[in-house]
Amino acid sequence: METVPFQNGETVRCCAWFDKLTMREVAFQESRKLKSCALLALSECAYLPHGELVEPRTANSSPNPVSFWCLGNCNVRSSHGVILRLTMQHSSTQGMTMELGIYTFAGMSPDPATGVAISAHQRMQNLIEEMVLADEVGLDVFGIGEHHRPDFVISTPAIALAAGASRTKNIRLTSAVTVLSSDDPVRVFQEYATLDLISSGRAEIMAGRGSFIESFPLFGYDLNDYDELFAEKLDLLLKLRASERVTWSGNFRAPIDNLAVYPRPLQDPLPVWIAVGGTPASVVRAGTLGLPLAVAIIGGEPHRFAPLVDLYRQSGAKAGHAPETLKVSINSHGYIAETSQAASDEYWPSYEVVMNKIGRERGWPPSSRAQYEAGRTPRGALLVGSAREIIDKIMLQHSYFQHDRFMLQIDLGSLPHVNTLKAIELYGTKVAPVIRKELGGVAKTAAAATA
């Protein structure tokens, strides 16, 4: 057995393929070289949790580099039988950091056991407590979504975020999302500029077209104009943040003739992210504009979204934007408990209610426990499990996307408040420090976050 030591927080990136008969050289970054081992029979992008022994598949003639992650000590069997013991990770991820956050729709679905839903007043108080705890345990971002229906309490995220701003010190506060297509960009800008002043520069806007459509008839918009509304209103929003005084005209709003818009935010510019669900045209728009991209992955296999993220970065580069400005966030459903089985059992009842309710509205087949458990597997979209499992899954997804932010939706439906708080605590104290360490970032502690 060969022992190959690397610094913790590194990724090995190999630059050639091997087969079981040919021993070619594997060149690592920073001129590190390892000979006489056939690593390249690994899958194109594999993540190796602590202690896993992998028997790689037979290599092909692909010239593409292969990358893999390993936490702690892992044994990797080469295609000709040599076992490498890797303690590592090494690569371009050295020194990277990832923001870790939470987003919520503040749901009020009836409890599956009792049929009773929490009151809007109590749900709002719980939401503020969740924001405070997320800040105290050192998480980076808290997002609140906009809905206009009885099973969600928040229709105006900026107001709820402002309530949280008065009780928190460090955590960034964002919509998740603002349904810009059915809103007035002037009011959106004013609301989040105000939030930015209240929070001392912690506000963000995550703008999207909306997967729920209740706001369109409520505010007098035609769903046939779904795409055009978003494009036009995003154009105005970006002009408002770029200049105090604006002249603008469009098809869905009264023109603005050399008028000033106040207040101005503390941050310049006020961050605006584009939220997408997987439409190529949407990621191209975000990349072309040089805006950060938030990708919602709530089903299927996350690695299938990697081409969309690549398309976003390619579009941004083509438009002349620096790579470091093209930020990516991955937003997913998830829950953390002390054990994997506890997490699965505690999250399933509320998950089943919410997903099947939405599914009935949209013509989806019912969600089964078997499908839910499949989503919890390493290649599934659900991040439901122990802290160790969530760490492994976030790192696996980072090997796909190299993303800058990860947002977890914990409090789905009628999940008890005490469970939500415990999951937030585990996320901030058990998951986040390990992720930051593995990516080479400086770990935030609860003490630092509340100092």
N, C-alpha and C positions, 0 to 999 in steps of 0.2 A: 504494500500500500504506500503510495506517495502522499505526503502531506504538503499542501500548497497554501501557505498563509497569506491572507489579504487583510487589509484594514477593515474593521467593522463599518458598515454603511456603504460598501462598494458593490458594484455590479460587474461581473465578468462579461466582456463583450468579445466574442471570437470572430476572427476575420477570414476564416476559410472553413470548408466542409471536409470531414474525414469519412472514410469508410473503414470497414473492419480489416482491410488488407493493406491500406496505404497509410503510412505514418507521415503526415505533413506537419509543418510547424503551425502552432496556434500563437498568433501575436496578440498580446494584450495592450491596452492603452498604456501610455507612459513607457513604452519600449519594453515592458515586461514580456518575457517569452517563456513558453513552456513547451517542451518537445516530447515526443514519443508517447503521446496519449491522444485518444480519439474522442475528444469532447463533442465534436460537432454533430454527433448522431442524436443530439437533443432535439426536442421539438423547436419550432421556430421562435417561440417565446414561452419559456416554461418558468414556473415559480416553484421553488423547492422549500417547503416549510421545514422547520427545525427537525433534523434527524432523518429526513426521508431518503430512502435508497431508491434511485431511479435506474431502470434499465432502458437506455435510450433506444429509439427505433433505428432502423437501418438508414444511414444517410443517403441523400440523393445528390444530384449534381448542382443543386441550387447554389448560386454565388452569394446569396444574401447573408449578411451577418446574423448570428444567433445571439440572443441575450438571455440570461437567466438570473434569477435572484436566489439567494440562500441566506436564511437567518441562522446565525449560530454555526454549528458544525454540521455539514451535510456530506453524505457519501454519494458520489456520482460514479456509476460504473461506465467506463468507456466501452466503445463498440468491440474492442479486442480484449476486454476482460480486466484491464487495469482499473483499480478503484482509486479514485481521488478523494481525499478528505479535504473539504473546502471550509475555511473559516473566513468569512468575507462579507463584503461586496465591493466591486471596484468599477468606476466608470464616470460618465458625464453627470451622474446623479450626485457625485460627491459635492457636498456643500449646498445642495438644494434644500429648500424647505417646502412644506406643504401646509397650507392653512386648513384647519379642521373645524367644521362647524355643524350646525343643526338647522334644519328648516321645518316649519310646521304650517298646517292649514287650520290649526285650532279646531279640530273636529268635535262634534257633539253627537255622535251616533249612539243609539240606545245600547245599553249594556246587554250582551247576548243572553245573559242568565236571567236578568230581571225585566228587561224590556224598557227600563227607565233611562232617559238621557239626562246628562248633567245640565244644569241651568246655564244660560249665557253668562250671567254674572259670575258664577263660580268658575266657569271655563276661562274667563278673562283673568281672574285672580290667579288661577293656576298658571296661565301663560306667563304672567309677569314673574312668578316664582321660578319658572323654568329658565327665563332669560337671566335672572340674577344668579342662579346656580351655574349656568353655563359660563358666565363670566368668572365666577369664583373658582371654578376648577380649571380655568385657563384655556378654554376653547376660544377660537379666533373669530367666528362669525355666527350670527343668529339671523335667520331669515323667516319672514312671515308672508304667507300667500294671500291672495285676494280671491274671494268668492262671494256670490250673491244668491245663497240658497240656505235652507234651514239647518243643514247638517254641518255647517261651518260658521264660526262666530265672527270671523274677520272679513269685513268688506272694505275697510280702509287701513291697510297695513301701516301707513306712516304714523297714524295716531297711536296704535298699539306699540310700535317701535319707539315712539317718543316717550311713552310711559316707561318702557324698559330703559331708555337712555338716562332717565332721572335716577335710576337705581343701579346702574352699572358704570364701570370705569374704563374698561379696555376693549371689550368685545365689539366687533364691527356689526352694524345693524343694516339689514338689507330687505327689500321686498323679495318675495319668492313665489310668484312673480307679481309685478304690476301688469295688469291687462291693458297695455298701452293702446290697443286698437279701439277700445271703447271709452277711453278717458281723454281728458284735455291735457295735452303736453304742458301747457302753461301752468295749470294747477299742479300737475305731477312735479314739475321742476320746483315750484314754490314750496310744496309740501316737503320735499326731500332736502331742499336748501335749508328750510327751517329745522328739520330734523338734524341736519349737519351742524347747525349752530348750537342746538340744544346738547348734542352729544360731543361737542368739541372735535368735530371732524371725523366721525365714524360712520357716516351714512353712505349707502349705496342704493342704486336702482338696478333691479334685475327685470328687464323689460321683455315681455313675451306677447304672443298673439292670443294665448289662453286656450287650454284644452277643454274648459267648460264654457258654454256659450250664453249663460243666463244674462250676462251684462249687456249683450248686444241689443236685444229688444228693450231692456230696461232703460237704456240711454238713447234709444232711437236710431240704432245703426242696423244696416242691412248685412246679413251674413254673406251675401253675394260679393260684398266688398271686403271680405276678410283680409286678403293679402294687401290690397291697396291701402286700406286703413292703416295697417301697421307700418308700411313703408313710408307713407306720408307723415304720420305722427312721429315716427322715429327721426325723420329728417328735421322736423321742427324742434324736437327735444334736444337734439345735438346742436342746433343753432342757438338755442336758448342757453345752453351751458357754455358755449364758446364765446358769446358776446352779451354784454349787458343790454345793448340796444339792438333790436331785431326788426328787419323788414322781411316779410314772408307771405306767400300765398299758396293755397292748395285747393283741393276739391271738396274737402269734408269739414272745413272750419273757416270761419271768417278770417280774412287777411289781417296781417299785422303791418302797420306802416310806421316804421321808425319809432317803435315804442320800447321803453325800458321795462325790464321785468325784475322784480325784487321779492324777497331778499336774495343776495348772492351768497353762495355757500362758503364755508371756511376752506374746504378743499378746492383746488383749482387744477384740473377740472373735477367736478363731482363724478365719481365712478359710475359708469353705466355698463352693465353686462347684458348680453343677449342670451335669452333662454330658449333652447330648442329641444324638440323631441325626437329628432332624427331626420329632418328634411334637408337634403343636400343644398337646396337653394338658400336655406336659412343660414347654414354654416358658411357658405360662400359670402353672403351679405355681411356677416359678422367679421370674417377675415378681411374682406375688401375695405370695410370701414375701420379696421384696426381695433375693434371692440372685443373685450373678453367674452369668452363663450362658456355658457353653463349648459351641460348636456344632461337631460333627465334619462336615467336608465332604470326602469322599474320592472322590466321583464326581459325574457330572452337571455342570450349569452352576451355579456359585456364586450368581449373581444371583437364582436361583429360591428361595434361602433368605432373601432380604431380607424377604419378608412375615412369616416366622417371627420374625425379629429385631424387626420393627415390632410384632408381636403381643406379644412379651415386654415391650417398653418401654411399650406401651399398658396391659398388665395391671399392670405395676408402678406406673404413674401412677394408675391407677384405685384401686389399693390404698393410695395415699398415700405412695409412696416417692419420694424426691427423684431426679431424673434422673441426677445424678452418681453415685448409688450403684448404678445399674443397669448394671454393667460387662458387656462382651461380649468373649469370646475366640473366634477362628476357628482351628480345628485341622485341618491338612491334611498329606497326604503330599508330600514334596519332596526335592530334592537339588540341590546347587550345585557346578558345576565351572568351570574356566577358560573353556570355550567351551560353547555350546549343544549342539553335536553330541556333545562328550565327556560332558556330563551325561546326555544321552539314552542313549547307548550304555552307559555305566557303570551306570546305575540299572536299565535294563530287565531284565537277567537275574534279579536278585533280586526285582524287582517282579512279574515274570511268575510265578515259582515261588510266592510268597506268595499273590498274588491268585487264582491258579488252584487252589491247594490249598484255600483258604477257599471259593472258588466251587464246587468239587466237593462240599464238605460242605453247602452251602446251595442247591444246585441252580441255580447261575448258569451261563450259557454261558462258554466259555473266553475269556480276555482276549487280544486280538490286539495286535500291534505298532501296527497302524493306529489302534485305539482308544486305545492309550497315547499316541500322537503327537497325537491329537485332544485328549486331556486336557491336553497341554502348550500348546495354543494359548491366546491371551489370555482366552478365555471358559471354558476348561476348569478342572477342579479340581486338576490336578497342578501343583505349583510345581517343575518340573524344568528347569534351564537355567543360563545364565550369571548372574552377579550382577546385571547390568543387567536381564535378563528377570525375575528374582525381584523386584527392586525395583518394576518396572512392574506386576507382577501383584499384589503386596501393596497397592500404591497403588490399583489398580483395585478390588480388593475393599474397600478402605477407603471408596471412593466409594459402594459398595453398603451397607455396614454401619456405618460410623463406629465401628468396634470399638476396644477399648482394649488388646487383646492379640492377638498372632498366635503360634501354636505350630506348629512344623514337625516332622514325623516323618521323619527322615533315614535312620536305620539299619534299613531294612526287610529282613527275612530275612537272607540271607547276604552282604549288602554288605560288602566287605572293610573291616577296621577302619581301615586307612590312608586309604581313601576317605572314610569317615565323619569322621575327624579333619580332613581337608582341607576338607570341606564345612562343618564347624562353624567352622573358621578363616575361610573366606570369608564365611559368614553374619555373624560378629561383626565382621570388619574391613572388608568391602566393602559389605554390604547394610545392616546395622543403622545405621551412621552416616548414610547417605543418607536412610533412612526417618525417622530422628529429626530431621534437618535439615529435610526437606520438611514435616514436621508441626509444625515450630516448637519441638520439644523440644530440650533440651540434650544434645548428643551425649556418650555415654559412651565413654571410651577404655579400652583395655586397661590403660594405666598407672593410670588412676583406679580401675579395678575391682580391681587387685591391690595398691593402695597400702595 
